[in-house]
Amino acid sequence: MKEQEIRNREALNEYLELVRQDSETLLRDKSSFVSIACPGCASTSHAFQFEKFGFHYVQCRDCETLFVNPRPPYQELKRIYENSRSTKYWVEEFFLPVAEIRREKIFKPRAEFIGAEFPGLSQGRIGDVGAGFGLFLQELKKIWMGADLVAIEPSADMASICRSKGVSVIERMLEEMDPSPQFDLLTAFELFEHIYAPQEFLKKIFSLLKPGGYFLLTTLNGLGFDIQLLWERSKSVFPPNHLNFFNPRAISGLLERAGFETLNVTTPGELDWDIVEGIYQNEGTDPGRFFKTVSDHGTDQAKRELQTWIKNHRFSSHMRAIARK
């Protein structure tokens, strides 16, 4: 899989520019911004790393989580997520043109992984938090025809799209749901980096799972290859959308403090090398002498083997965690 297959570079750059412009409305009055402890381990010891779009990123000295601090209040972030030019552009111009490619390259393999990992849940109740267009649940339905699949999606537009595809919907923010053990498995894909209060989010997930139920999340690894090489220049780093960058150790500790048993944390990403090489070759970003040498002189096999090493040793920026109640 190549980055350009699943996200158009020009559309991504336009989206990020709109995010920057939308964020200016939050920066006009920073008096309501909140200073927080580390969202990973609650430590108050952190060091400033860089500023981007007017927001400060700091890194925890204990668990190495990278996070926005101080940050806008929850209600202001919610307004940007739900009603902004960047969100509208992401849906209509960035995601929809590649939706079917993403179905084949991302959502179908994701559903196949779930089916193989949790065979005993094929008749269970499964909820996808932040389900978007419902593509993952559609693919999972092909494998688990007897499962009760539910999209937990606060966006009225996306909830309507899910219903049009025959997907059951709970149209509200997860944080606003009544806690009652009702799910055998909850999933959250590429959502956790957006969460204002990760510990409270996990406590709500815990309350919604049946005893022995599972939670699977994917998020960005702040100690991952492309983020470490590019740092503030990384296109995965864009506030106020991406607030938290955990890592394998930090996410394990966070899950366990919420009451979960962490079963495994992996980094199954396939695009780290391709992401950095893409902006080096197409946009002139300097990723360092060694990277440029390998990019210019290395064979395709060498690059594939390096990506495999990155993935297998938990240095990919795409991270997956599985936990049990």
Secondary structure as GFF3:
##gff-version 3
##sequence-region A 1 325
A	DSSP	alpha_helix	3	6	.	.	.	ID=ss1
A	DSSP	alpha_helix	9	27	.	.	.	ID=ss2
A	DSSP	three_ten_helix	30	32	.	.	.	ID=ss3
A	DSSP	beta_strand	46	52	.	.	.	ID=ss4
A	DSSP	beta_strand	55	60	.	.	.	ID=ss5
A	DSSP	beta_strand	66	68	.	.	.	ID=ss6
A	DSSP	alpha_helix	74	82	.	.	.	ID=ss7
A	DSSP	alpha_helix	85	89	.	.	.	ID=ss8
A	DSSP	pi_helix	90	95	.	.	.	ID=ss9
A	DSSP	three_ten_helix	96	98	.	.	.	ID=ss10
A	DSSP	alpha_helix	99	102	.	.	.	ID=ss11
A	DSSP	pi_helix	103	107	.	.	.	ID=ss12
A	DSSP	alpha_helix	108	117	.	.	.	ID=ss13
A	DSSP	three_ten_helix	119	121	.	.	.	ID=ss14
A	DSSP	beta_strand	125	129	.	.	.	ID=ss15
A	DSSP	alpha_helix	135	143	.	.	.	ID=ss16
A	DSSP	beta_strand	148	152	.	.	.	ID=ss17
A	DSSP	alpha_helix	156	164	.	.	.	ID=ss18
A	DSSP	beta_strand	168	170	.	.	.	ID=ss19
A	DSSP	three_ten_helix	174	176	.	.	.	ID=ss20
A	DSSP	beta_strand	183	189	.	.	.	ID=ss21
A	DSSP	three_ten_helix	192	194	.	.	.	ID=ss22
A	DSSP	alpha_helix	198	208	.	.	.	ID=ss23
A	DSSP	beta_strand	209	220	.	.	.	ID=ss24
A	DSSP	alpha_helix	225	230	.	.	.	ID=ss25
A	DSSP	three_ten_helix	231	233	.	.	.	ID=ss26
A	DSSP	beta_strand	244	245	.	.	.	ID=ss27
A	DSSP	alpha_helix	248	257	.	.	.	ID=ss28
A	DSSP	beta_strand	261	266	.	.	.	ID=ss29
A	DSSP	alpha_helix	272	283	.	.	.	ID=ss30
A	DSSP	alpha_helix	289	297	.	.	.	ID=ss31
A	DSSP	alpha_helix	300	312	.	.	.	ID=ss32
A	DSSP	beta_strand	318	324	.	.	.	ID=ss33
###
